Amino acid sequence: MKKLLLALVVIFINVMSLFAWEPKDLTKFPPGMDAKSWILNLGIGIFDFEISKNGHTYIPHIRLSFDRNIEIGDNKLPFFAGGIVSYSGHGYKDDWNDWFVDEVSVGGRFGYHFNWGVNNLDTYAVTTAGVLIDSFKDKKYDDNDNIKSKLFWGVNLGARYFLNKWFGFWAETGFTYDVFIVDIGLAFKF
């Protein structure tokens, strides 16, 4: 019952904010953001967890991204550009085999802030592109690292809510690295 009530309150707030929204809001940064802000996101992937047991080890997707707000065009549209670094790994050890895969990604981000007129709320759409580096080691056959790399891209929607001028929480969801990803974590604005 509590979850249903919470969902109804969230839907009501969203519907009411749509009535207060005006097209000119698309040309402004959200309240609490400005063109000179840097935002640092540190988080972890959820819904891609596996359980470490029976010789299987899993390190979930850990991510660091940073964004710099920029104004583009005569209307000074609220965009941002930045970068991303992430890491995940998994491995398995049994009587026959011992292997581990590390994945490191490095890339750039470019996005747009949506302004709903809610203080300290930053919602955005972002596209990401970069390189994903896989390092694979199979001790049964080869003690050396086998390294492969490939290009990746992604399209995500995100939201950050700041509790004060510099600290908040963020969540981002979308398709990156050819998989559906949900990331959550801490956001720092400076």
PAZAPA-4460 file (N, C-alpha, C; in steps of 0.05 Angstrom, whole numbers, plus 32768, in hexadecimal, padded with zeros to 4 digits):
% residues 190
    n_x    n_y    n_z   ca_x   ca_y   ca_z    c_x    c_y    c_z   seq   type   mol
   8010   7FE8   8000   8000   8000   8000   8011   8019   8000     1      M     A
   8027   8019   8010   8039   8030   8011   8046   8035   7FF6     2      K     A
   804E   8020   7FE8   805A   8023   7FCD   8046   802F   7FB9     3      K     A
   802D   8026   7FBB   8019   8031   7FA9   8014   804F   7FAF     4      L     A
   8013   8056   7FC8   800F   8072   7FD0   8027   8083   7FC7     5      L     A
   803F   8079   7FCA   8057   8088   7FC1   8057   808B   7FA3     6      L     A
   804F   8076   7F94   804E   8078   7F77   8039   808D   7F6E     7      A     A
   8022   808E   7F7C   800D   80A1   7F75   8017   80BE   7F7B     8      L     A
   8025   80C2   7F91   8030   80DD   7F97   8044   80E5   7F82     9      V     A
   8056   80D3   7F7A   8069   80DA   7F65   805C   80E1   7F4B    10      V     A
   8048   80D1   7F43   8039   80D7   7F2A   802B   80F2   7F2C    11      I     A
   801E   80F8   7F43   8011   8111   7F46   8024   8129   7F44    12      F     A
   803B   8127   7F51   804F   813C   7F4F   8059   8140   7F32    13      I     A
   805D   812A   7F24   8066   812C   7F08   8051   8139   7EF7    14      N     A
   8038   8132   7EFA   8022   813D   7EEA   801F   815B   7EF0    15      V     A
   8021   8162   7F09   801E   817F   7F11   8035   818F   7F06    16      M     A
   804D   8184   7F06   8064   8193   7EFB   8062   8196   7EDD    17      S     A
   8054   8185   7ECF   8050   8188   7EB2   803F   81A1   7EAC    18      L     A
   802B   81A6   7EBE   801A   81BD   7EBA   8029   81D7   7EBE    19      F     A
   803E   81D7   7ECF   804E   81EF   7ED5   8064   81F3   7EC1    20      A     A
   8069   81DF   7EB0   807F   81E0   7E9D   8078   81F2   7E85    21      W     A
   808C   8201   7E7C   8088   8212   7E64   809F   820C   7E51    22      E     A
   809A   8210   7E36   80AF   820A   7E23   80C9   821A   7E27    23      P     A
   80C7   8233   7E32   80DF   8243   7E37   80F1   8236   7E4C    24      K     A
   80E6   8223   7E5C   80F6   8215   7E70   810B   8203   7E63    25      D     A
   8107   81FC   7E49   811B   81EC   7E3B   8135   81FA   7E37    26      L     A
   8135   8215   7E39   814D   8224   7E34   815B   822D   7E4D    27      T     A
   8154   8221   7E64   8160   8229   7E7E   816B   8210   7E8C    28      K     A
   8180   8213   7E9B   8189   81FE   7EAD   8174   81FA   7EC3    29      F     A
   8172   81E2   7ECE   8160   81DD   7EE4   8168   81EE   7EFC    30      P     A
   8155   81F5   7F0E   815B   8204   7F26   8171   81F6   7F36    31      P     A
   8185   8205   7F3F   819C   81FA   7F4D   81B3   81F3   7F3B    32      G     A
   81B0   81F4   7F21   81C6   81EF   7F0E   81CD   8209   7F00    33      M     A
   81E5   820C   7EF7   81EC   8222   7EE6   8200   8219   7ED1    34      D     A
   8208   822B   7EBF   8219   8225   7EA8   8236   821F   7EB1    35      A     A
   823D   8224   7EC9   8258   8220   7ED2   825C   8208   7EE4    36      K     A
   8246   81F9   7EE8   8247   81E2   7EFB   8256   81CA   7EEF    37      S     A
   8265   81BD   7F01   8271   81A3   7EFB   8262   818F   7F0D    38      W     A
   825C   8177   7F02   824E   8163   7F11   825E   8149   7F0F    39      I     A
   8263   813D   7F26   8271   8123   7F28   825E   810E   7F33    40      L     A
   825B   80F8   7F24   8249   80E2   7F2C   825B   80CA   7F32    41      N     A
   8256   80BE   7F49   8264   80A5   7F51   824E   8091   7F58    42      L     A
   824F   807A   7F4A   8239   8067   7F4F   823F   804A   7F48    43      G     A
   822A   803A   7F4A   822C   801E   7F46   8214   8015   7F35    44      I     A
   8219   8001   7F25   8203   7FF6   7F15   81F2   7FE3   7F25    45      G     A
   81D8   7FE5   7F22   81C5   7FD3   7F2E   81B7   7FC3   7F18    46      I     A
   81AB   7FAE   7F1E   819E   7F9C   7F0B   81B2   7F8D   7EFA    47      F     A
   81CC   7F91   7EFF   81E0   7F80   7EF1   81F1   7F71   7F06    48      D     A
   81E6   7F6F   7F1E   81F3   7F61   7F33   81F1   7F43   7F2F    49      F     A
   8207   7F35   7F35   8207   7F18   7F37   8211   7F12   7F53    50      E     A
   820C   7EFA   7F5C   8214   7EF3   7F77   822F   7EE6   7F77    51      I     A
   8241   7EEF   7F88   825B   7EE2   7F8B   8259   7ECA   7F9D    52      S     A
   825A   7EB2   7F91   8258   7E99   7FA1   8262   7E82   7F90    53      K     A
   8268   7E6C   7F9C   8271   7E54   7F8F   8288   7E59   7F7C    54      N     A
   829C   7E68   7F84   82B3   7E6D   7F73   82AF   7E83   7F5F    55      G     A
   8297   7E8F   7F5E   8292   7EA4   7F4B   8294   7EBF   7F59    56      H     A
   82A3   7ED1   7F4E   82A7   7EEC   7F5A   829C   7F00   7F46    57      T     A
   828E   7F14   7F50   8282   7F28   7F3F   8287   7F44   7F4B    58      Y     A
   8291   7F56   7F3B   8294   7F72   7F43   8281   7F83   7F32    59      I     A
   826D   7F8F   7F3E   8259   7F9D   7F2E   8265   7FB5   7F20    60      P     A
   8256   7FBF   7F0D   825D   7FD7   7EFD   8260   7FEF   7F10    61      H     A
   8279   7FFA   7F12   827F   8011   7F22   8285   8028   7F0F    62      I     A
   8279   803F   7F13   827A   8054   7EFF   8281   8070   7F0B    63      R     A
   8291   807F   7EFD   8297   809A   7F04   8293   80AA   7EEA    64      L     A
   8282   80BF   7EEC   827E   80D1   7ED5   827F   80ED   7EDF    65      S     A
   8287   80FF   7ECD   8289   811B   7ED4   827D   812B   7EBC    66      F     A
   826F   8140   7EC3   8261   8151   7EAF   8267   816E   7EB4    67      D     A
   826A   817E   7E9F   826D   819B   7EA1   8256   81A7   7E92    68      R     A
   8246   81B8   7EA0   8230   81C5   7E93   823A   81DA   7E7F    69      N     A
   822E   81DB   7E68   8235   81EF   7E53   821B   81FA   7E47    70      I     A
   821D   8213   7E3E   8207   821F   7E2F   820D   821F   7E12    71      E     A
   81F9   8217   7E01   81FE   8215   7DE5   81EA   8226   7DD6    72      I     A
   81F3   8234   7DC2   81E2   8244   7DB0   81DA   825F   7DBC    73      G     A
   81CB   826E   7DAB   81C2   8288   7DB3   81AF   8287   7DCB    74      D     A
   819F   8272   7DCD   818D   826F   7DE4   819A   8264   7DFD    75      N     A
   81B4   825E   7DFB   81C3   8253   7E12   81B5   823A   7E1D    76      K     A
   81B1   8226   7E0B   81A4   820D   7E13   81B4   81FE   7E28    77      L     A
   81A7   81F1   7E3B   81B5   81E4   7E51   81C0   81C8   7E4B    78      P     A
   81D8   81C6   7E40   81E5   81AD   7E3A   81FB   81A7   7E4E    79      F     A
   8207   818F   7E4C   821F   8189   7E5B   8230   8175   7E4B    80      F     A
   824A   8175   7E51   825D   8163   7E45   826F   8159   7E5B    81      A     A
   8279   8140   7E57   828A   8135   7E6C   8295   811A   7E64    82      G     A
   829C   810A   7E78   82A9   80F1   7E73   829F   80DC   7E86    83      G     A
   82A7   80C3   7E81   829E   80AC   7E91   82B5   8097   7E92    84      I     A
   82B8   808B   7EA9   82CA   8075   7EAD   82BB   8060   7EBE    85      V     A
   82BC   8047   7EB6   82AF   8032   7EC6   82BF   8018   7EC6    86      S     A
   82B8   8007   7EDA   82C6   7FEE   7EDD   82B3   7FD9   7EE6    87      Y     A
   82B6   7FC1   7EDC   82A7   7FAA   7EE7   82B8   7F91   7EE2    88      S     A
   82B3   7F7C   7EF1   82C3   7F63   7EED   82B4   7F4B   7EF7    89      G     A
   82BC   7F34   7EEE   82B1   7F1B   7EF8   82C5   7F05   7EF3    90      H     A
   82C3   7EF0   7F03   82D6   7EDA   7F00   82CB   7EC1   7F0B    91      G     A
   82D9   7EAB   7F06   82D0   7E91   7F0F   82E8   7E7F   7F14    92      Y     A
   82E7   7E70   7F29   82FD   7E5D   7F2F   82F1   7E43   7F37    93      K     A
   82FA   7E2D   7F2A   82F2   7E12   7F32   830A   7E00   7F2E    94      D     A
   8306   7DE6   7F2F   831C   7DD3   7F2D   832A   7DD4   7F12    95      D     A
   831B   7DDC   7EFD   8326   7DDB   7EE2   832F   7DF6   7ED7    96      W     A
   8324   7E0B   7EE1   8328   7E25   7ED4   8329   7E3C   7EE8    97      N     A
   8338   7E50   7EE1   833A   7E68   7EF2   833B   7E80   7EDE    98      D     A
   8326   7E90   7EDD   8326   7EA6   7ECA   831A   7EBF   7ED6    99      W     A
   8320   7ED6   7ECA   8315   7EEF   7ED3   8313   7F02   7EBC   100      F     A
   82FE   7F11   7EBA   82F9   7F25   7EA5   82F6   7F40   7EB2   101      V     A
   8306   7F54   7EAA   8303   7F70   7EB3   82F9   7F80   7E9B   102      D     A
   82E6   7F92   7EA1   82DC   7FA4   7E8C   82E0   7FC0   7E96   103      E     A
   82EE   7FD0   7E86   82F2   7FEC   7E8C   82E7   7FFC   7E74   104      V     A
   82D8   8010   7E7A   82CE   8022   7E64   82D6   803E   7E6A   105      S     A
   82DD   804C   7E54   82E4   8068   7E55   82D6   8076   7E3E   106      V     A
   82C9   808C   7E44   82BA   8099   7E2E   82B3   80B6   7E34   107      G     A
   82A5   80C2   7E21   829B   80DD   7E24   827D   80DD   7E25   108      G     A
   8272   80F3   7E31   8255   80F6   7E34   824C   8112   7E29   109      R     A
   8234   8113   7E1E   8229   812C   7E16   820B   812A   7E1B   110      F     A
   8200   813E   7E29   81E4   813D   7E31   81D6   8157   7E33   111      G     A
   81BC   8156   7E39   81AA   816D   7E3A   819B   816C   7E55   112      Y     A
   819A   8183   7E63   818B   8185   7E7C   816E   818D   7E75   113      H     A
   815B   817F   7E83   813F   8186   7E81   8138   8197   7E9A   114      F     A
   8129   81AB   7E97   8122   81BD   7EAD   8104   81BA   7EB3   115      N     A
   80FD   81AD   7EC9   80E1   81AA   7ED1   80DA   81BF   7EE7   116      W     A
   80EC   81D0   7EEE   80E6   81E5   7F02   80E6   81DB   7F1E   117      G     A
   80F1   81C3   7F23   80F2   81B8   7F3F   810E   81BE   7F4A   118      V     A
   8110   81CC   7F60   8129   81D2   7F6D   813A   81B9   7F72   119      N     A
   8154   81BB   7F6B   8168   81A6   7F70   8164   818C   7F60   120      N     A
   8151   818C   7F4D   814D   8174   7F3D   8158   8179   7F21   121      L     A
   816A   8168   7F18   8176   8169   7EFE   8170   8150   7EEF   122      D     A
   815F   8152   7EDA   815A   813B   7EC9   8167   8140   7EAE   123      T     A
   8170   812A   7EA1   817F   812E   7E89   817E   8116   7E77   124      Y     A
   8185   811A   7E5E   818A   8105   7E4A   81A7   8107   7E42   125      A     A
   81B5   80F0   7E3F   81D1   80F1   7E39   81D8   80DA   7E26   126      V     A
   81EB   80E0   7E14   81F6   80CC   7E03   8213   80C8   7E0A   127      T     A
   821D   80AF   7E08   8238   80A8   7E10   8245   8098   7DFA   128      T     A
   825F   809D   7DF6   826E   808D   7DE3   828A   808A   7DED   129      A     A
   8297   8074   7DE7   82B2   806F   7DF1   82BD   8054   7DE9   130      G     A
   82CF   804A   7DF9   82DC   8030   7DF4   82D9   801F   7E0D   131      V     A
   82D3   8005   7E08   82D0   7FF1   7E1D   82E8   7FDE   7E1A   132      L     A
   82F7   7FDA   7E2F   830F   7FC9   7E2F   8309   7FB1   7E40   133      I     A
   830B   7F99   7E34   8308   7F80   7E43   8324   7F73   7E47   134      D     A
   8329   7F6A   7E5F   8341   7F5C   7E64   8339   7F40   7E6F   135      S     A
   8341   7F2B   7E61   8339   7F10   7E68   8351   7EFF   7E6F   136      F     A
   8350   7EF1   7E85   8366   7EDF   7E8D   835B   7EC4   7E93   137      K     A
   8366   7EAF   7E86   835E   7E94   7E8B   8378   7E85   7E93   138      D     A
   837A   7E80   7EAD   8393   7E74   7EB8   8397   7E57   7EAF   139      K     A
   8382   7E49   7EA7   8385   7E2D   7E9F   8395   7E2C   7E85   140      K     A
   838F   7E3E   7E73   839B   7E3D   7E58   83B1   7E52   7E54   141      Y     A
   83AF   7E68   7E62   83C1   7E7E   7E5C   83C1   7E91   7E74   142      D     A
   83D9   7E97   7E7F   83DB   7EA9   7E95   83DB   7EC6   7E8D   143      D     A
   83DD   7ECC   7E74   83DE   7EE7   7E6A   83C2   7EF3   7E67   144      N     A
   83C1   7F0E   7E6A   83A8   7F1C   7E65   83A3   7F1D   7E47   145      D     A
   838B   7F18   7E3F   8382   7F1C   7E23   8371   7F35   7E24   146      N     A
   8379   7F4A   7E15   836B   7F64   7E16   835D   7F69   7DFB   147      I     A
   8344   7F70   7DFD   8334   7F77   7DE6   8327   7F92   7DEC   148      K     A
   8322   7FA2   7DD7   8314   7FBB   7DDA   82FF   7FBE   7DC4   149      S     A
   82EA   7FCC   7DCB   82D5   7FD2   7DB7   82C9   7FED   7DBE   150      K     A
   82BD   7FF9   7DAA   82AF   8013   7DAE   8294   800D   7DBA   151      L     A
   828A   8020   7DCB   8270   801D   7DD6   8262   8038   7DD3   152      F     A
   8248   8038   7DD5   8238   8050   7DD6   821F   804B   7DE7   153      W     A
   8213   8060   7DF0   81FB   805D   7E01   81EA   8075   7E01   154      G     A
   81D0   8071   7E07   81BD   8086   7E0A   81AE   8082   7E24   155      V     A
   81AF   8095   7E36   81A4   8092   7E51   8193   80AA   7E59   156      N     A
   8181   80A6   7E6C   8172   80BB   7E79   817B   80BA   7E96   157      L     A
   817D   80D2   7EA2   8187   80D3   7EBE   8179   80E9   7ECE   158      G     A
   817D   80E7   7EE8   8173   80FB   7EFB   8186   80FD   7F12   159      A     A
   818A   8116   7F1B   819A   811C   7F32   8189   812D   7F45   160      R     A
   818A   8127   7F5E   817C   8138   7F72   8191   8140   7F87   161      Y     A
   8194   815A   7F8A   81A8   8165   7F9D   819B   816C   7FB7   162      F     A
   81A6   8162   7FCD   819C   8168   7FE8   81A5   8183   7FF1   163      L     A
   81BC   818D   7FE7   81C6   81A8   7FEC   81D4   81B2   7FD3   164      N     A
   81E4   81C7   7FD5   81F0   81D3   7FBE   8205   81C1   7FB0   165      K     A
   820F   81AD   7FBE   8225   819D   7FB3   8222   817F   7FB4   166      W     A
   820F   8174   7FC3   820C   8157   7FC6   81F0   814D   7FC0   167      F     A
   81EF   8136   7FB2   81D5   812A   7FAC   81D8   810D   7FA3   168      G     A
   81C3   8103   7F98   81C1   80E8   7F8E   81BA   80E9   7F70   169      F     A
   81C2   80D4   7F62   81BB   80D2   7F45   81B3   80B6   7F3E   170      W     A
   81A5   80B4   7F28   819E   809A   7F1C   819D   809E   7EFE   171      A     A
   81A6   808A   7EEF   81A6   808B   7ED2   819F   8070   7EC7   172      E     A
   818F   8070   7EB2   8187   8057   7EA5   8188   805A   7E87   173      T     A
   818D   8044   7E7A   818D   8044   7E5C   819D   802D   7E51   174      G     A
   81A4   802F   7E38   81B3   801A   7E2B   81D0   8024   7E26   175      F     A
   81E2   8016   7E32   81FF   801B   7E2F   820D   8000   7E2E   176      T     A
   8222   7FFE   7E1E   8232   7FE6   7E1B   8220   7FCF   7E11   177      Y     A
   820C   7FD5   7E02   81F9   7FC1   7DF6   81E7   7FB4   7E0B   178      D     A
   81E6   7FBF   7E23   81D5   7FB3   7E38   81C5   7FCA   7E46   179      V     A
   81AF   7FC2   7E52   819F   7FD4   7E62   81AC   7FD8   7E7D   180      F     A
   81B1   7FF0   7E85   81C0   7FF6   7E9E   81B0   800A   7EAF   181      I     A
   81B0   8005   7EC9   81A6   8018   7EDC   81BD   801E   7EF0   182      V     A
   81C5   8037   7EF2   81DA   803F   7F05   81CE   8052   7F19   183      D     A
   81D7   8050   7F32   81CF   8062   7F47   81E9   806A   7F57   184      I     A
   81E7   8081   7F64   81FE   8089   7F74   81FC   80A5   7F7F   185      G     A
   8214   80B0   7F86   8216   80CA   7F92   821E   80DF   7F7D   186      L     A
   8214   80F7   7F7F   821B   810D   7F6D   8227   8124   7F7D   187      A     A
   823C   8130   7F71   8249   8147   7F7E   824A   815E   7F69   188      F     A
   8241   8175   7F71   8241   818D   7F5F   8255   81A1   7F6A   189      K     A
   8265   81AC   7F58   8278   81C1   7F60   827D   81D4   7F49   190      F     A
***
